[in-house]
């Protein structure tokens, strides 16, 4: 990444970091202990919009003092705006599984912020929660991370999808924002998996390709041999490889299902994460 801005944590709490590629397309506007605001130039749609990334406090009273300034800034913008991050609060009791029941009164402040700032929840696909305490006794899951946007932003980016992606070993899921319809995938780049080092068949393929070299290891012969190794490993991976993409997707589905069980099985989840 060409550019970045970080907000340092205070002790073990807080801390944020934003990365972006082009300094001409993204401009840092303002930042504080709990937020970073940037102005984004969309060179395709020829418009500008603002992104406010928030890491709200877990303390109810502190969180209320943080959301007020964010609301004021959103209402003052002329451009479309998005607010995303770890808001550390719920809009509905159904966004909590395993914890204490949330009353309407306990969610009133957060609901008021969303309403007064005229924000729309962009929703999500896949895993319904974004945080878990990862404890076998008293397993709790909640949707604390989310993406909001103004009506103007939603009208401009109507095909936007927010995905909750489980990160192995983390108590939070990752929010993946897709703003365009997914196009047909191009040919994927070959990546060697270090786990293949322990597979005899992989070693046999490499050894066989090396034995087919004629005329010594000149630069041209070496390039030709590497291409041949790549081609044969790709075929082997499709037919017999243990770490192909389908297997990874299958394991992630099993892991996602394990997270959604009523009882948190830490040993099984750890085993699945190690296998991934």
C-alpha positions in Angstrom: 0.0 0.0 0.0 1.3 3.4 -0.9 -0.4 5.4 1.9 -1.6 4.8 5.4 -2.7 6.5 8.6 -2.7 5.0 12.1 -4.3 6.0 15.4 -2.2 4.6 18.2 -3.9 2.6 20.9 -4.1 3.7 24.5 -2.6 0.9 26.5 -4.3 -2.3 25.2 -7.5 -0.5 24.1 -8.3 1.1 20.7 -6.0 1.6 17.8 -6.9 1.9 14.1 -5.1 1.9 10.8 -6.2 2.7 7.2 -4.3 1.8 4.1 -4.9 3.0 0.5 -3.2 2.9 -2.8 -3.5 6.2 -4.6 -2.9 9.5 -2.8 -4.9 11.3 -5.5 -8.0 9.3 -4.9 -8.1 9.2 -1.1 -7.5 12.2 1.1 -7.2 12.1 4.9 -9.7 14.7 6.3 -9.8 14.2 10.1 -9.1 11.7 12.8 -9.4 11.2 16.5 -9.0 8.5 19.2 -12.0 6.5 17.8 -12.4 7.4 14.2 -10.7 8.1 10.9 -12.4 10.1 8.1 -11.3 10.2 4.4 -12.6 11.8 1.3 -12.7 9.4 -1.7 -12.6 10.4 -5.4 -14.5 7.9 -7.5 -12.8 8.2 -10.9 -15.3 5.9 -12.6 -18.6 7.6 -11.4 -16.9 11.0 -11.3 -18.1 11.7 -7.8 -16.7 12.1 -4.3 -17.9 10.4 -1.1 -16.8 10.3 2.5 -15.8 7.3 4.6 -15.8 7.4 8.4 -14.3 4.4 10.1 -15.3 4.0 13.7 -14.0 2.0 16.6 -16.5 2.8 19.4 -15.9 2.2 23.1 -17.3 -0.8 24.9 -18.4 1.6 27.7 -22.0 2.7 27.1 -21.5 6.3 28.4 -18.2 6.8 26.5 -19.8 5.4 23.3 -22.6 7.9 23.5 -20.2 10.8 23.6 -18.4 9.4 20.6 -21.4 8.9 18.4 -22.6 12.5 18.8 -19.7 14.1 16.9 -19.9 11.4 14.2 -23.6 12.2 13.8 -22.9 15.9 13.5 -20.2 15.4 10.8 -22.4 13.0 8.8 -25.2 15.6 8.8 -22.9 18.4 7.7 -21.6 16.6 4.6 -22.7 17.6 1.1 -21.2 14.4 -0.3 -22.6 10.8 0.1 -21.2 9.2 3.2 -20.5 5.7 4.6 -19.9 4.9 8.3 -18.4 1.5 9.1 -16.4 -0.3 11.7 -16.8 -1.8 15.2 -19.7 0.2 16.7 -19.9 -2.1 19.8 -23.6 -2.0 20.0 -26.8 -3.6 18.7 -29.9 -2.4 17.0 -31.9 -5.6 17.6 -31.9 -8.2 20.4 -31.8 -10.8 17.6 -28.3 -9.6 16.8 -27.2 -11.2 20.1 -27.0 -15.0 20.7 -26.1 -16.4 24.1 -25.7 -13.2 26.0 -28.2 -11.4 28.2 -31.4 -10.2 26.6 -31.1 -6.6 25.4 -34.0 -4.3 26.4 -35.3 -1.6 24.1 -34.0 1.1 26.5 -30.5 -0.3 26.3 -30.4 0.1 22.5 -32.2 3.5 22.4 -29.0 5.6 22.1 -27.6 3.6 19.2 -31.0 3.5 17.4 -31.2 7.3 17.9 -27.8 7.8 16.4 -28.7 5.8 13.2 -32.1 7.6 12.9 -30.8 11.1 13.5 -27.8 10.7 11.2 -30.2 9.4 8.5 -28.1 6.2 8.0 -29.2 3.0 6.3 -27.9 -0.4 7.5 -26.4 -2.2 4.4 -27.0 -5.6 5.9 -24.8 -8.6 5.3 -24.6 -12.0 3.8 -23.2 -15.3 5.2 -22.3 -15.6 8.9 -24.9 -13.5 11.0 -22.5 -12.3 13.7 -19.3 -10.4 13.8 -17.9 -11.1 17.3 -17.7 -14.0 19.7 -16.2 -14.4 23.1 -14.7 -17.8 22.0 -15.5 -19.4 25.4 -16.9 -22.8 25.8 -18.8 -21.8 29.0 -21.2 -19.0 28.2 -20.6 -18.8 24.5 -21.8 -15.4 23.2 -22.0 -14.1 19.6 -23.1 -10.6 18.5 -23.2 -8.4 15.5 -21.1 -5.5 16.7 -19.4 -4.6 13.3 -21.5 -3.2 10.5 -21.7 -0.8 7.6 -24.1 2.2 7.3 -24.5 4.7 4.5 -26.6 7.7 3.6 -29.5 7.4 1.1 -27.4 9.3 -1.5 -24.5 6.8 -1.2 -26.9 3.8 -1.5 -28.4 5.3 -4.6 -25.0 5.7 -6.2 -23.8 2.1 -5.2 -26.9 0.0 -5.4 -25.1 -3.3 -6.0 -23.1 -3.1 -2.8 -22.8 -6.3 -0.7 -21.3 -6.7 2.8 -19.9 -10.1 3.6 -19.0 -11.4 7.0 -15.9 -13.5 6.6 -14.7 -15.7 9.5 -11.0 -15.1 10.3 -9.4 -18.2 11.8 -8.1 -17.5 15.3 -9.8 -14.1 15.6 -12.8 -13.1 17.8 -14.1 -10.7 15.1 -15.2 -11.5 11.5 -13.9 -9.4 8.6 -16.2 -7.1 6.8 -15.7 -7.4 3.0 -17.4 -4.6 1.0 -18.1 -5.4 -2.6 -19.4 -2.4 -4.5 -19.6 -3.9 -8.0 -21.2 -7.1 -9.5 -18.6 -9.8 -9.5 -17.2 -10.4 -13.0 -16.1 -13.8 -14.3 -12.8 -14.6 -12.7 -9.6 -14.3 -14.8 -7.1 -17.1 -14.8 -5.7 -17.4 -11.3 -2.0 -16.9 -10.6 -0.2 -20.1 -9.6 0.9 -20.1 -5.9 3.0 -22.8 -4.4 1.7 -24.2 -1.1 4.6 -24.9 1.4 2.5 -27.8 2.7 3.3 -29.7 -0.5 6.9 -30.0 0.7 5.7 -33.0 2.7 3.9 -34.7 -0.1 6.0 -37.3 -2.0 4.0 -36.9 -5.2 4.9 -33.3 -5.4 8.6 -34.1 -5.0 8.3 -36.7 -7.7 6.8 -34.2 -10.1 9.6 -31.7 -9.5 12.3 -34.4 -9.8 10.8 -35.8 -13.0 10.8 -32.3 -14.6 14.4 -31.7 -13.6 15.4 -35.1 -15.2 13.8 -34.1 -18.5 16.1 -31.1 -18.9 18.4 -31.5 -22.0 21.5 -29.4 -22.7 22.3 -28.2 -19.2 20.7 -25.6 -16.9 20.9 -22.5 -19.1 18.6 -19.6 -18.3 16.3 -20.6 -21.2 16.2 -24.3 -20.1 15.5 -23.3 -16.5 12.6 -21.1 -17.5 11.2 -23.9 -19.6 11.6 -26.4 -16.7 9.8 -24.0 -14.2 6.9 -23.6 -16.6 6.7 -27.4 -17.0 6.8 -27.9 -13.2 4.0 -25.3 -12.8 1.8 -26.9 -15.4 2.2 -30.4 -13.9 1.6 -29.2 -10.3 -1.6 -27.4 -11.4 -2.8 -30.7 -12.9 -1.8 -32.6 -9.8 -3.5 -30.1 -7.5 -6.8 -30.3 -9.5 -6.8 -34.1 -9.4 -5.1 -35.1 -6.1 -3.9 -32.0 -4.2 -5.1 -31.8 -0.6 -5.1 -28.0 -0.4 -7.1 -27.0 -3.4 -9.6 -24.2 -3.2 -12.6 -26.5 -3.0 -11.2 -28.2 0.1 -10.4 -24.8 1.7 -14.0 -23.6 1.1 -15.3 -26.8 2.5 -13.3 -26.4 5.7 -14.4 -22.8 6.0 -18.1 -23.9 5.8 -17.5 -26.6 8.4 -15.8 -23.9 10.6 -18.7 -21.5 10.1 -21.2 -24.2 11.1 -19.1 -25.0 14.2 -19.3 -21.3 15.3 -23.0 -21.4 15.0 -23.5 -24.3 17.3 -25.3 -23.7 20.6 -22.2 -25.0 22.5 -18.8 -23.6 21.7 -16.5 -26.5 21.0 -13.1 -24.9 21.4 -11.0 -28.0 20.6 -12.9 -28.8 17.4 -12.7 -25.1 16.2 -8.9 -25.0 17.0 -8.4 -28.2 15.1 -10.3 -26.8 12.0 -8.3 -23.6 12.2 -5.0 -25.5 12.3 -6.1 -27.6 9.3 -6.9 -24.4 7.3 
